[in-house]
Amino acid sequence: MNKFIYLDAAASYLKSNAVIEEQSDFLRNKYANAGRGVCGRASNVDKMVADVRKKIAMRMNANVRNIVFTSGTTDAINRIVRMLNISSDMTVAVSDLDHHSARLPFQMTVANIVQCPLDDKLNIDTTRIPFADVMVVTAMSNVMGMPQDVEKIIKAARQKNPNVIVVVDAAQYIVHENIDVQKWDADFVVWSGHKIGADTGIGVMYIKNPNRFMPDKFGGGMVNRVYADGRVELGDGPDVFEAGTLPLTQIAGMGVAIDEINEKRPDLNLIKYLYDKLKELNHIRILTPRDASMLTFVVDNMHAMDFGALVGAHGVCVRVGNMCATWIHQRLQIESSVRVSVGAYNTIEDIDDFVDIVQRIIK
């Protein structure tokens, strides 16, 4: 089979021609630095950044001053850890749904780590939320693919501690569901552009109260004035959290990706269709519900890495391994799994071809 089938959108969404062309046109014909010039081209770049920030804010029901550009989810969460100045007398609540990038930055500090228990459906159990100073909420596991009731989780956390700081990892959630930060009431919400079809190296950090936190990075673009006596007057959000030159080319592509994902999301009927097909096969154990946003499974007597190599030899790209999500795999008592995820570009023919390949491999 000469056809290449990409079924790994949850790892990184394929870029459309429109995103690629927008970035290429920006580099060729529109490039200038942002916030550092008064010529016409520089002013146009400033407007482009402002317009994309507005699109992101609208997608999240947020104010533009609360939207900070980062290099991605991992970068944002590591920055949040520094901004919170984590100490040994602080308790951080995590869960087995967390990606390494959501939990490890906190776990590697001196904080006391406690678990948010999961219920029998592997969702965060809002009846057993622990007391915490900081809580990490994974809005959608990159293994289980089920959206969490973030609003309900945060309300339960604030009943235990009204001052808890909630950090939401929405990297997998953003492509499938609208985010309403007003309803969620989280202190931070983070996600990566490449999860929705933008480029790598661009992400978003929503900060509910920008003036509450000191920036974790210092440099150009975030200072209003430096005085002769050494005093520094910092800018306001979001500029104060965006020291240095922004990833302007990626921001240009992000605007197009936002438009595209608003217009057409991944067709999750393809996941249901695949679920029904794989359910009929021997030696396949599906781990995710039929209505999940992705399909994760294991193959009897075959390591996930071997399965990935075999389907890869047939021109299929799926995610295999522990998905950078060790804890949920431990909970499921498996070392690794296979994950299939789709983008708006995938078709039912892709699924049929994949199932045909699977049948040949496991028979």
C-alpha positions in Angstrom: 0.0 0.0 0.0 1.5 3.3 -1.1 -1.0 5.5 0.7 0.3 7.1 4.0 -2.3 7.2 6.7 -1.8 9.6 9.6 -3.8 8.6 12.6 -1.8 10.5 15.3 -3.5 13.9 15.5 -3.5 13.9 19.3 0.3 13.9 19.2 0.5 16.6 16.6 -2.2 17.8 14.2 -1.2 17.9 10.5 -0.8 21.4 9.2 -3.1 22.6 6.4 -1.8 24.2 3.2 -3.4 27.4 4.4 -1.4 27.4 7.6 1.8 26.7 5.7 1.1 29.3 3.1 0.3 32.0 5.8 3.6 31.3 7.5 5.5 31.3 4.3 3.9 34.5 3.1 4.7 36.1 6.5 8.4 35.2 6.2 8.7 36.3 2.6 6.6 39.4 2.5 5.4 40.6 5.9 8.2 39.9 8.4 9.2 42.5 11.0 9.6 42.3 14.8 6.6 43.1 17.0 6.4 45.9 19.5 9.7 47.3 18.4 9.1 49.5 15.4 6.9 52.3 14.0 7.2 51.6 10.3 4.2 50.3 8.4 5.3 46.7 8.2 6.1 46.6 12.0 2.7 48.1 12.7 1.1 45.4 10.6 2.9 42.7 12.6 1.7 44.3 15.8 -1.9 44.2 14.5 -1.4 40.6 13.4 -0.3 39.5 16.9 -3.2 41.4 18.4 -5.7 39.9 16.0 -4.5 36.3 16.8 -4.6 37.0 20.5 -8.2 38.2 20.1 -9.1 35.0 18.2 -7.6 32.9 21.0 -9.4 34.9 23.6 -12.7 34.4 21.8 -12.1 30.6 21.6 -11.6 30.6 25.4 -14.2 33.3 26.4 -11.4 35.3 27.9 -10.1 38.8 27.9 -7.2 39.5 25.5 -5.1 40.8 28.5 -5.2 37.4 30.0 -3.8 35.6 27.0 0.0 35.0 27.0 1.9 33.4 24.2 4.3 30.6 25.2 6.3 28.0 23.3 3.8 25.3 24.3 2.0 23.5 27.2 5.2 22.1 28.7 6.9 25.5 28.7 3.8 27.1 30.2 3.5 24.7 33.1 7.2 24.9 34.0 6.8 28.7 34.0 3.8 28.5 36.2 5.8 26.4 38.7 8.4 29.2 38.9 5.8 31.9 39.1 4.1 30.2 42.1 7.4 29.9 43.9 6.6 26.4 45.1 7.8 25.7 48.7 8.0 22.7 51.0 4.9 23.8 53.0 2.7 23.7 49.9 0.5 20.8 48.8 0.0 20.1 45.1 -2.9 17.8 44.0 -2.4 15.8 40.8 -4.1 12.8 39.2 -3.3 9.6 37.3 -4.7 11.3 34.2 -1.8 13.7 34.0 0.7 13.9 31.2 4.3 14.0 32.4 4.4 17.7 31.3 1.6 18.5 33.7 2.7 16.7 36.8 6.5 16.4 36.7 7.3 20.1 36.9 5.4 20.1 40.3 6.6 16.7 41.4 10.2 17.7 40.9 9.8 20.5 43.4 9.9 20.3 47.2 6.1 20.4 47.4 4.0 17.7 49.0 2.2 15.8 46.3 -1.3 14.3 46.9 -3.6 12.4 44.6 -7.0 13.3 43.3 -8.7 9.9 43.2 -10.4 8.6 40.0 -13.8 7.0 39.9 -14.6 3.6 38.4 -14.8 5.2 34.9 -11.3 6.8 35.4 -12.6 10.3 35.7 -11.6 12.6 38.5 -13.9 11.9 41.5 -15.3 15.2 42.6 -16.6 13.7 45.8 -13.0 13.0 47.0 -11.0 16.0 46.0 -8.2 16.6 48.5 -7.2 19.8 50.2 -4.4 21.5 48.2 -2.7 24.8 47.7 -2.3 24.1 44.0 -4.3 21.6 41.9 -3.4 20.3 38.5 -6.4 19.3 36.3 -6.0 17.4 33.1 -9.0 18.5 31.1 -8.7 15.4 28.8 -6.3 12.5 29.2 -4.1 11.8 26.2 -4.7 8.1 26.7 -8.4 7.9 27.8 -9.7 10.8 25.6 -12.6 11.7 27.8 -13.3 15.4 28.7 -13.4 16.1 32.4 -16.0 18.2 34.1 -13.5 21.0 34.8 -16.0 23.4 36.2 -17.3 20.8 38.7 -13.8 19.7 39.6 -12.7 23.3 40.4 -15.8 24.0 42.4 -15.1 20.9 44.5 -11.5 22.0 45.0 -12.5 25.5 46.1 -14.9 24.0 48.7 -11.9 22.4 50.3 -9.7 25.4 49.9 -11.2 28.7 48.5 -7.6 29.9 47.8 -6.5 26.9 45.8 -4.6 27.8 42.6 -5.9 25.6 39.8 -3.8 24.9 36.7 -5.6 23.2 33.8 -3.8 21.3 31.1 -6.1 21.7 28.1 -3.7 20.4 25.4 -5.9 17.5 24.3 -9.2 19.3 25.2 -8.8 22.4 23.0 -9.2 20.7 19.6 -12.5 19.0 20.6 -14.3 21.3 23.0 -14.7 25.0 23.5 -13.1 26.4 26.7 -15.0 28.8 28.8 -12.6 30.2 31.4 -15.4 32.2 32.9 -17.3 29.1 33.9 -14.2 27.1 34.7 -12.8 29.7 37.0 -9.3 28.3 36.7 -6.2 30.4 37.6 -4.2 29.1 34.6 -5.2 27.3 31.4 -2.5 26.1 29.0 -2.4 24.4 25.6 -0.2 24.0 22.5 -0.8 25.3 19.0 0.4 22.2 17.3 -2.5 20.3 18.8 -5.0 22.3 16.6 -2.9 22.4 13.4 -0.7 25.4 14.1 3.1 25.1 14.2 5.3 23.8 17.0 6.9 26.3 19.2 3.7 28.3 20.0 1.4 27.8 22.9 -1.1 29.7 25.1 -1.2 30.4 28.8 -4.3 32.0 30.2 -3.8 33.8 33.5 -7.0 34.7 35.4 -5.3 37.5 37.5 -2.1 38.6 35.7 -1.3 41.2 38.3 -1.2 38.6 41.1 2.0 36.9 39.9 5.5 38.1 39.2 6.9 37.2 35.8 9.3 34.3 35.6 11.4 35.8 32.7 12.9 39.2 32.2 14.0 41.1 29.2 12.8 43.2 26.3 9.2 44.1 25.8 8.0 43.6 29.4 9.5 46.7 31.0 7.9 50.2 31.0 10.9 52.0 32.5 14.3 51.4 34.2 15.4 54.1 36.6 18.9 55.3 37.3 18.7 54.1 40.9 18.0 50.5 39.7 14.2 50.5 40.2 12.3 48.8 37.4 8.7 49.5 36.4 7.2 46.4 34.8 4.5 46.4 32.2 1.0 45.0 32.4 -0.3 41.6 31.3 0.1 40.1 28.9 3.3 41.9 27.8 4.9 41.5 31.2 4.9 37.7 30.7 6.3 37.9 27.1 9.9 38.9 27.5 11.9 38.8 24.3 10.8 38.3 20.7 7.6 36.3 20.2 7.4 33.3 17.8 5.9 35.6 15.2 5.9 33.1 12.3 4.1 30.6 14.4 1.6 33.2 15.6 0.8 34.0 12.0 -0.1 30.4 11.4 -2.0 30.1 14.7 -4.5 32.6 13.4 -5.4 30.4 10.4 -5.4 27.2 12.5 -7.9 28.8 15.0 -10.2 29.8 12.1 -10.0 26.3 10.7 -10.7 24.4 13.9 -13.6 26.8 14.6 -15.0 25.8 11.2 -14.3 22.1 11.2 -13.3 19.8 14.1 -12.2 16.2 13.9 -15.0 13.8 13.0 -15.3 11.6 16.1 -17.8 9.4 14.3 -14.6 7.9 12.8 -13.5 6.9 16.2 -16.9 5.3 16.9 -16.7 3.5 13.6 -13.2 2.2 14.4 -14.3 1.1 17.8 -17.1 -1.0 16.3 -14.6 -2.5 13.8 -11.9 -3.4 16.3 -14.4 -4.7 18.8 -15.1 -7.5 16.4 -11.4 -8.6 16.2 -9.8 -11.2 18.4 -6.6 -10.2 20.4 -7.6 -6.5 20.6 -8.6 -5.0 24.0 -9.9 -1.5 23.8 -9.2 0.7 26.8 -11.3 3.8 25.9 -15.1 4.2 25.8 -16.9 4.3 22.4 -17.6 8.0 22.8 -14.0 9.0 23.6 -12.1 11.5 21.4 -9.4 8.9 20.6 -9.2 5.1 20.7 -6.5 3.4 22.8 -6.0 -0.4 22.9 -3.6 -3.2 23.5 -2.9 -6.3 21.4 -2.6 -9.7 23.1 0.9 -11.0 23.2 2.3 -8.1 21.2 4.2 -5.1 22.6 2.8 -1.8 21.5 6.2 -0.8 20.0 6.2 -3.9 17.8 2.7 -3.2 16.7 3.6 0.4 15.8 6.5 -0.8 13.8 4.4 -3.3 11.9 1.6 -0.9 11.0 4.3 1.7 10.2 5.8 -0.6 7.6 2.4 -0.5 6.0 2.4 3.3 5.9 0.3 4.0 9.0 1.3 6.4 11.8 -0.2 5.8 15.2 1.0 6.6 18.7 2.6 3.7 20.7 4.3 3.5 24.1 3.3 5.0 27.4 2.2 8.3 25.8 4.2 10.3 28.3 1.4 9.2 30.7 3.0 6.6 33.0 0.5 6.9 35.8 -2.7 6.0 33.9 -0.9 3.0 32.4 0.1 1.9 35.8 -3.5 2.3 36.9 -4.5 0.1 33.9 -1.7 -2.4 34.8 -0.1 -2.2 31.4 3.3 -0.8 30.3 2.2 0.7 27.0 -0.6 1.0 24.5 -1.6 1.9 21.0 -3.5 5.1 20.3 -5.5 6.2 17.2 -6.6 9.8 16.9 -8.0 11.7 13.9 -8.0 15.1 12.5 -10.5 16.9 10.2 -8.5 15.6 7.3 -9.1 11.9 8.0 -11.7 9.8 6.1 -13.6 6.6 6.6 -11.3 5.1 4.0 -8.3 5.8 6.3 -10.1 3.8 9.0 -11.0 0.9 6.7 -7.5 0.7 5.4 -6.1 0.7 9.0 -8.5 -2.1 10.1 -7.5 -4.2 7.1 -3.8 -3.8 8.0 -4.5 -4.7 11.7 -6.4 -7.8 10.6 -3.4 -8.9 8.6 -1.0 -8.2 11.4 -2.8 -10.0 14.3 -4.3 -13.0 12.5 
